Every structure is written in C-alpha cells, then in structure tokens.
C-alpha cells in the first residue's frame, strides 16, 4: 500500500521546528505573546491566519525557525492537508498545546495531503514531515484505509481486474486471519449468483464473488457489500468516449468496502464482518448480455435489461440478497452507482439511502463528527413505477427521472424486509487537484462509516 511517509517520531526536541496552528480568533493573543521581532515579521507579511495560509518564521542562520498555518475548523483533517506541501523541509512539531483531537485531525490531514500515486512514475516527495513523539495509531489506520481506496481506484484496469482485486482482498484476509473464498465463472451459476455471471460473462476475465468472513459469532454482525465493476464500457449500450475515460473507477464501491473491512479488522473491533464484492468487467463480446434480455437473480425475481450500462445494480442485487440471507444486524453497501447522484449533490457529497432512520442518522452524525459529510436522499417508493417491466418482475432502468432514487429502490428490492440497510452512492473520485483531495481516486463516506461502526461496537457504559 502506498502509505505516505509523513509521520516521524521526534528524536530530539532541538531537531524539530514548531508549527503554530492558528485561527483568526486566536491570532491576536498569539501575537501578543511573541517577541517583538516575531510580531513584526507577522505584521510585515500581513498574516491573518486565513484558512489555507502559511507563514514561515525566519531563523538567525537564514533557515526556518518555525511556521504558522491558518485553520478554520481544527477538527477537520482537510484543514491541515495543504501544510504538508506548503512548508519547507524539516520535522514539524505542533506547538502551543493543540488539543489531542485536533492533533489527530492534523495527523490524518497531513497524511492525506502527502498522498502521491507513484506506481507508474517517480514519487513526488514531501519534504516537510510531521514530528509526533507518539503518533495516534487509529489515525494511522484510518489514513491507511483512505490510501487503500485511493490506490485501488487509481490503478488502471490492466492491473486491477477482477482477479487482481481478488488478490488484494485475499491478501488482506490472510493478514488478519479472516476466512476467504472466491466463487468464479460458471460456479456463480451453480451456486445461484446468475445476475453477477450475466453481467461479467462477456469478458475474458472471469466474473467472481469475493467473500471474506472475520470475527466471533457472539459479536454484532455487519455485512459490507461493494460494487466491483473493474471497468465499465457500458456494455452493448456503449458509453461515449468521455463517459468511459475514467471507468477504471467503477470499482470504487468495492475499494471502499474492502478498505472499511480492513480498517475494522486492523482496529480489532468486536464485530463480526462479512465482506461481499461482486467483481466483474462489463465488456463487449459475443456473449455480452443484451438490452431486452430477461435475467435471473438470486431471489428468483426476473429482471428485464432496459440498459446494459445500469449493470452495477444488477450485480449488487445478487450480493445484497446473499448478505440478507445471513441475517446481519446491519447491511451497508458502497457503489459508484449513478451520475444522477453527482448531478444532484456534486462530487464531494455522497448520496445516502436507507430503509432505517436510526441507521441513516447514525451515519450522518458520524460524518458530522469526523468531517466526512454525506447527504440523505429519499427512498421514494412511488418511483418504483419507473422500474416496471411488462415481461419481467422488474426492469433494471427505464426512466431518466430520479436516477439515483430509482437505482436505490432497485437495490432495496433485494434486501430482506426487516434488515437495517444503508446504501452509499459515492463518486470515489476527484476531478482536479486540491490540497486534501488530489486528482484521482478518493475515499468518501469511509471515515464516517468507520466512526459509526466503532460506536456500535462500543456501547456507552
């Protein structure tokens, strides 16, 4: 995993540079406590501690004697991310009694800002390092999970097809002592996963269902499902070139699900985890599934294929049905499912759907706590009319109206009644470079999901 090398232990206080983290409201008090020459330097540069601003304090030898960064929300990791590349080389130690929760946010944000995907080119180093005598272990694990998502999504399909995605999940299972199996190719038909097989059968890379199991039977059972379309041409309903360009990211839901399961195991939370990833390539070939076909599903419901580019929901249906058979206490799924969610909420705000108000609120509250926001969207069941088929139990698409809602309603059709379920329609991508969000793969809603499940695993005393 491409974990940023940005956290170091301070070998000696004299080797570190003080980093002053300031908001506009604290700047005057800080200035008043400084020697006259430091206050004069700040005044000369008109440093106002605006978010995203940085000022290096000069030393007598011409080097840096310290630095100042402006932050609006000290608990938002992204508030600090720019500092990793804005500050000059050296080991930087937070100064001025920064609270522990803010130091954890700083640690995570510094790592997110240091990220660089360099599998196919020379690494772009970060010379400014965060010096912490005792780095927070959980923050390191959360950073590793976010990095896992970014690395998986950024890797092109030539090196991240269904088999390679399986190898990643299998390696994670081995590292944490989890059970793992993969149901591949025609075995999907034999074991009643016909929808996964139908979508992936045209590719020379066999479709599969990845299954990871971990934890003790006595612990709360969390089932996590991730959409693993390793490349999406759109199938016979072919995408245009600009729509296909970044479709290596269509396994972003699987990346989130895998990273979340890995994080829960790394933290050894008292949960029982079942991870399910249907991994396919939606390819064009002589055996590609066709518009108008009627395919079988694990529940026995028949589905008319209105559009082969609405394939993610088709494979997720089989996986959700299987998850429901296991009677989990909570069922979560992650998917790069609809462009409609991006039109409604933009790239940074995942759309949350749930059949359980308490579960939805818990995820939203966790997102607010850790500054990993989501937005709840309605399961407006009257829109099931848009999935009506005259020849099958339902259609996989059928209208341009309320696209993210109808996709979620399709998924709900495969969740057993009474199972608390939440679905996250996430973009998993940054279109441009920003300090906390480099262009490419991105983890959205992952930190919130972990915080929510951590609270579930640790009931209040």
TIGU-424188 format. One record per residue (C-alpha): x, y, z; residue in three letters. Coordinates in steps of 0.2 Angstrom, whole numbers, padded with zeros to 4 digits, always signed. Example, Ala and Ser with C-alpha at 12.3 -4.5 7.8 and 13.67 -1.06 7.14 Angstrom:
2
+0062-0022+0039Ala/+0068-0005+0036Ser/
***
This chain:
461
+0000+0000+0000Unk/+0006+0017-0005Unk/+0005+0025+0013Unk/+0013+0042+0014Unk/+0030+0043+0023Unk/+0025+0058+0033Unk/+0024+0053+0051Unk/+0041+0053+0061Unk/+0045+0051+0079Unk/+0055+0066+0086Unk/+0072+0061+0090Unk/+0076+0076+0100Unk/+0066+0092+0103Unk/+0081+0103+0096Unk/+0078+0094+0079Unk/+0060+0099+0076Unk/+0053+0115+0071Unk/+0037+0122+0080Unk/+0021+0123+0070Unk/+0009+0136+0076Unk/-0009+0131+0072Unk/-0020+0147+0072Unk/-0037+0153+0068Unk/-0042+0171+0065Unk/-0049+0172+0083Unk/-0033+0166+0091Unk/-0021+0177+0081Unk/-0021+0192+0092Unk/-0017+0183+0108Unk/-0004+0173+0100Unk/+0004+0189+0093Unk/+0004+0197+0109Unk/+0014+0183+0117Unk/+0028+0184+0104Unk/+0044+0193+0105Unk/+0044+0209+0096Unk/+0054+0203+0080Unk/+0041+0189+0078Unk/+0026+0200+0079Unk/+0035+0212+0067Unk/+0038+0198+0055Unk/+0020+0193+0056Unk/+0014+0211+0053Unk/+0026+0214+0038Unk/+0018+0199+0030Unk/+0000+0203+0035Unk/-0003+0185+0040Unk/-0021+0184+0046Unk/-0022+0165+0049Unk/-0034+0163+0035Unk/-0039+0145+0031Unk/-0025+0138+0019Unk/-0012+0151+0023Unk/+0005+0148+0029Unk/+0020+0159+0035Unk/+0037+0153+0039Unk/+0046+0161+0053Unk/+0065+0165+0050Unk/+0079+0159+0060Unk/+0096+0168+0064Unk/+0105+0157+0052Unk/+0094+0161+0037Unk/+0084+0145+0039Unk/+0067+0142+0046Unk/+0064+0144+0064Unk/+0046+0139+0064Unk/+0030+0141+0055Unk/+0012+0147+0056Unk/-0004+0139+0047Unk/-0021+0146+0047Unk/-0036+0134+0051Unk/-0054+0137+0052Unk/-0060+0121+0059Unk/-0047+0112+0070Unk/-0056+0095+0069Unk/-0057+0095+0050Unk/-0042+0084+0043Unk/-0043+0093+0027Unk/-0040+0110+0035Unk/-0022+0104+0038Unk/-0018+0095+0022Unk/-0010+0109+0012Unk/+0003+0111+0026Unk/+0012+0095+0020Unk/+0017+0103+0004Unk/+0017+0122+0009Unk/+0030+0121+0022Unk/+0049+0119+0019Unk/+0059+0104+0023Unk/+0060+0098+0041Unk/+0052+0089+0055Unk/+0037+0100+0061Unk/+0030+0098+0079Unk/+0013+0106+0084Unk/+0016+0120+0096Unk/+0005+0129+0109Unk/-0004+0115+0117Unk/-0015+0109+0102Unk/-0029+0098+0109Unk/-0027+0079+0106Unk/-0042+0078+0095Unk/-0035+0092+0084Unk/-0018+0084+0084Unk/-0027+0068+0077Unk/-0035+0078+0064Unk/-0018+0086+0059Unk/-0010+0069+0058Unk/-0023+0062+0047Unk/-0024+0078+0036Unk/-0005+0079+0034Unk/-0006+0061+0028Unk/-0020+0065+0016Unk/-0011+0080+0009Unk/+0005+0070+0007Unk/-0003+0057-0004Unk/+0005+0053-0021Unk/+0001+0039-0033Unk/+0018+0034-0040Unk/+0016+0016-0046Unk/+0020+0021-0064Unk/+0031+0036-0061Unk/+0044+0043-0049Unk/+0037+0048-0032Unk/+0034+0066-0029Unk/+0042+0068-0011Unk/+0035+0078+0003Unk/+0050+0086+0012Unk/+0040+0093+0027Unk/+0037+0079+0039Unk/+0025+0079+0054Unk/+0035+0075+0070Unk/+0025+0067+0084Unk/+0033+0058+0099Unk/+0018+0047+0099Unk/+0008+0046+0083Unk/-0011+0041+0086Unk/-0012+0023+0080Unk/-0031+0024+0075Unk/-0027+0039+0064Unk/-0013+0030+0055Unk/-0025+0015+0052Unk/-0038+0027+0045Unk/-0025+0035+0034Unk/-0021+0018+0028Unk/-0039+0014+0024Unk/-0041+0031+0014Unk/-0024+0027+0005Unk/-0031+0009+0001Unk/-0046+0017-0008Unk/-0036+0029-0017Unk/-0023+0016-0023Unk/-0036+0004-0029Unk/-0046+0016-0038Unk/-0031+0025-0046Unk/-0024+0008-0053Unk/-0029+0005-0071Unk/-0039-0010-0075Unk/-0024-0018-0084Unk/-0018-0021-0066Unk/-0034-0021-0056Unk/-0046-0033-0065Unk/-0057-0045-0055Unk/-0043-0057-0052Unk/-0031-0043-0046Unk/-0045-0036-0035Unk/-0047-0054-0028Unk/-0028-0055-0024Unk/-0029-0039-0014Unk/-0044-0045-0004Unk/-0036-0062-0001Unk/-0020-0054+0005Unk/-0030-0043+0017Unk/-0039-0058+0024Unk/-0023-0068+0026Unk/-0015-0053+0035Unk/-0029-0053+0048Unk/-0034-0071+0050Unk/-0050-0070+0040Unk/-0058-0084+0030Unk/-0059-0080+0012Unk/-0067-0088-0004Unk/-0070-0083-0022Unk/-0084-0090-0032Unk/-0078-0089-0050Unk/-0085-0090-0068Unk/-0098-0104-0070Unk/-0098-0108-0052Unk/-0108-0092-0050Unk/-0122-0101-0059Unk/-0120-0117-0049Unk/-0121-0108-0033Unk/-0136-0096-0038Unk/-0127-0080-0042Unk/-0134-0078-0060Unk/-0135-0059-0061Unk/-0117-0057-0057Unk/-0112-0070-0070Unk/-0124-0062-0083Unk/-0115-0045-0082Unk/-0097-0052-0082Unk/-0098-0066-0094Unk/-0093-0057-0109Unk/-0076-0053-0103Unk/-0060-0064-0104Unk/-0058-0060-0086Unk/-0070-0071-0077Unk/-0083-0063-0065Unk/-0082-0068-0047Unk/-0090-0065-0030Unk/-0077-0062-0016Unk/-0082-0067+0001Unk/-0072-0063+0017Unk/-0078-0068+0035Unk/-0070-0062+0051Unk/-0074-0060+0069Unk/-0083-0070+0083Unk/-0101-0076+0081Unk/-0106-0068+0098Unk/-0102-0050+0091Unk/-0114-0039+0081Unk/-0114-0044+0063Unk/-0110-0031+0050Unk/-0112-0036+0031Unk/-0102-0024+0019Unk/-0105-0025+0000Unk/-0096-0016-0013Unk/-0099-0014-0032Unk/-0083-0021-0041Unk/-0086-0016-0059Unk/-0067-0016-0063Unk/-0071-0007-0080Unk/-0087-0002-0087Unk/-0088+0000-0106Unk/-0107+0002-0104Unk/-0109-0015-0112Unk/-0119-0015-0128Unk/-0127+0002-0123Unk/-0109+0008-0126Unk/-0103+0024-0116Unk/-0096+0038-0126Unk/-0078+0041-0125Unk/-0078+0055-0112Unk/-0090+0044-0101Unk/-0079+0029-0102Unk/-0062+0038-0099Unk/-0062+0036-0080Unk/-0071+0019-0079Unk/-0057+0011-0070Unk/-0065+0019-0055Unk/-0081+0010-0057Unk/-0075-0002-0043Unk/-0074+0012-0031Unk/-0088+0005-0021Unk/-0078-0011-0019Unk/-0062-0001-0014Unk/-0072+0007+0000Unk/-0080-0009+0006Unk/-0063-0018+0006Unk/-0054-0004+0015Unk/-0068-0002+0028Unk/-0067-0021+0032Unk/-0048-0020+0033Unk/-0049-0005+0045Unk/-0062-0014+0056Unk/-0050-0029+0057Unk/-0035-0018+0060Unk/-0043-0010+0075Unk/-0049-0027+0081Unk/-0067-0020+0084Unk/-0079-0033+0092Unk/-0089-0035+0076Unk/-0092-0050+0065Unk/-0089-0045+0047Unk/-0095-0052+0031Unk/-0087-0043+0016Unk/-0095-0047-0001Unk/-0088-0040-0018Unk/-0096-0045-0034Unk/-0081-0042-0046Unk/-0084-0041-0065Unk/-0079-0032-0081Unk/-0094-0025-0091Unk/-0086-0029-0108Unk/-0092-0031-0126Unk/-0091-0048-0134Unk/-0101-0062-0142Unk/-0108-0067-0125Unk/-0112-0049-0119Unk/-0129-0048-0110Unk/-0141-0038-0121Unk/-0155-0025-0119Unk/-0171-0033-0118Unk/-0164-0049-0110Unk/-0173-0056-0095Unk/-0160-0062-0082Unk/-0162-0072-0067Unk/-0157-0066-0049Unk/-0153-0075-0033Unk/-0170-0071-0026Unk/-0179-0078-0040Unk/-0185-0061-0047Unk/-0183-0059-0065Unk/-0176-0043-0072Unk/-0178-0036-0089Unk/-0162-0027-0095Unk/-0168-0010-0101Unk/-0150-0003-0101Unk/-0133-0013-0100Unk/-0125+0002-0093Unk/-0135+0000-0077Unk/-0125-0015-0073Unk/-0119-0011-0056Unk/-0136-0013-0048Unk/-0138-0030-0056Unk/-0123-0037-0048Unk/-0126-0029-0032Unk/-0144-0037-0031Unk/-0136-0055-0030Unk/-0124-0049-0017Unk/-0137-0040-0006Unk/-0148-0055-0007Unk/-0135-0066-0001Unk/-0130-0054+0013Unk/-0148-0053+0018Unk/-0149-0072+0020Unk/-0135-0071+0033Unk/-0147-0060+0044Unk/-0134-0047+0048Unk/-0138-0034+0061Unk/-0133-0020+0049Unk/-0130-0021+0030Unk/-0120-0007+0021Unk/-0116-0006+0003Unk/-0105+0006-0007Unk/-0106+0009-0025Unk/-0101+0021-0039Unk/-0119+0019-0045Unk/-0127+0034-0054Unk/-0122+0050-0062Unk/-0138+0057-0056Unk/-0131+0057-0038Unk/-0117+0068-0044Unk/-0129+0080-0053Unk/-0139+0081-0038Unk/-0125+0083-0025Unk/-0109+0086-0034Unk/-0093+0076-0032Unk/-0089+0078-0014Unk/-0106+0073-0006Unk/-0111+0055-0007Unk/-0129+0051-0008Unk/-0135+0041+0007Unk/-0151+0030+0006Unk/-0158+0019+0020Unk/-0173+0009+0025Unk/-0169+0013+0043Unk/-0170+0030+0050Unk/-0159+0026+0065Unk/-0145+0019+0054Unk/-0146+0033+0042Unk/-0145+0046+0056Unk/-0130+0037+0065Unk/-0120+0038+0048Unk/-0125+0056+0046Unk/-0120+0060+0064Unk/-0103+0051+0062Unk/-0100+0061+0046Unk/-0103+0077+0055Unk/-0091+0072+0069Unk/-0076+0067+0058Unk/-0080+0080+0045Unk/-0084+0067+0031Unk/-0101+0073+0026Unk/-0115+0064+0017Unk/-0132+0069+0012Unk/-0148+0058+0014Unk/-0159+0055-0001Unk/-0176+0048-0001Unk/-0182+0030-0005Unk/-0197+0037-0013Unk/-0207+0021-0017Unk/-0219+0029-0029Unk/-0205+0030-0041Unk/-0204+0011-0042Unk/-0216+0014-0057Unk/-0201+0019-0066Unk/-0194+0001-0064Unk/-0209-0008-0071Unk/-0207-0021-0084Unk/-0221-0029-0094Unk/-0212-0045-0096Unk/-0202-0047-0080Unk/-0204-0044-0062Unk/-0194-0028-0064Unk/-0183-0018-0075Unk/-0165-0013-0071Unk/-0169+0005-0078Unk/-0182+0013-0088Unk/-0183+0032-0085Unk/-0171+0047-0084Unk/-0181+0053-0069Unk/-0174+0052-0051Unk/-0160+0041-0057Unk/-0151+0039-0040Unk/-0168+0036-0031Unk/-0173+0023-0044Unk/-0156+0014-0043Unk/-0158+0013-0024Unk/-0175+0007-0025Unk/-0169-0007-0036Unk/-0156-0012-0023Unk/-0169-0012-0009Unk/-0179-0025-0019Unk/-0166-0037-0015Unk/-0164-0033+0004Unk/-0175-0044+0015Unk/-0188-0035+0025Unk/-0183-0030+0042Unk/-0164-0029+0038Unk/-0157-0012+0043Unk/-0149-0007+0026Unk/-0140+0009+0020Unk/-0133+0012+0003Unk/-0120+0025-0002Unk/-0119+0031-0019Unk/-0102+0038-0020Unk/-0091+0046-0034Unk/-0075+0039-0027Unk/-0065+0052-0037Unk/-0058+0070-0038Unk/-0059+0078-0055Unk/-0045+0091-0050Unk/-0031+0093-0038Unk/-0035+0101-0021Unk/-0024+0101-0005Unk/-0034+0087+0003Unk/-0041+0079-0012Unk/-0028+0075-0026Unk/-0035+0072-0043Unk/-0040+0053-0044Unk/-0047+0041-0033Unk/-0055+0047-0016Unk/-0062+0039+0000Unk/-0079+0047+0003Unk/-0090+0042+0017Unk/-0077+0029+0023Unk/-0071+0038+0039Unk/-0090+0041+0043Unk/-0094+0023+0041Unk/-0080+0018+0052Unk/-0084+0030+0066Unk/-0102+0024+0066Unk/-0097+0006+0067Unk/-0085+0010+0080Unk/-0099+0017+0091Unk/-0110+0002+0088Unk/-0096-0010+0093Unk/-0093+0000+0109Unk/-0109+0003+0118Unk/-0110+0018+0130Unk/-0106+0012+0148Unk/
***
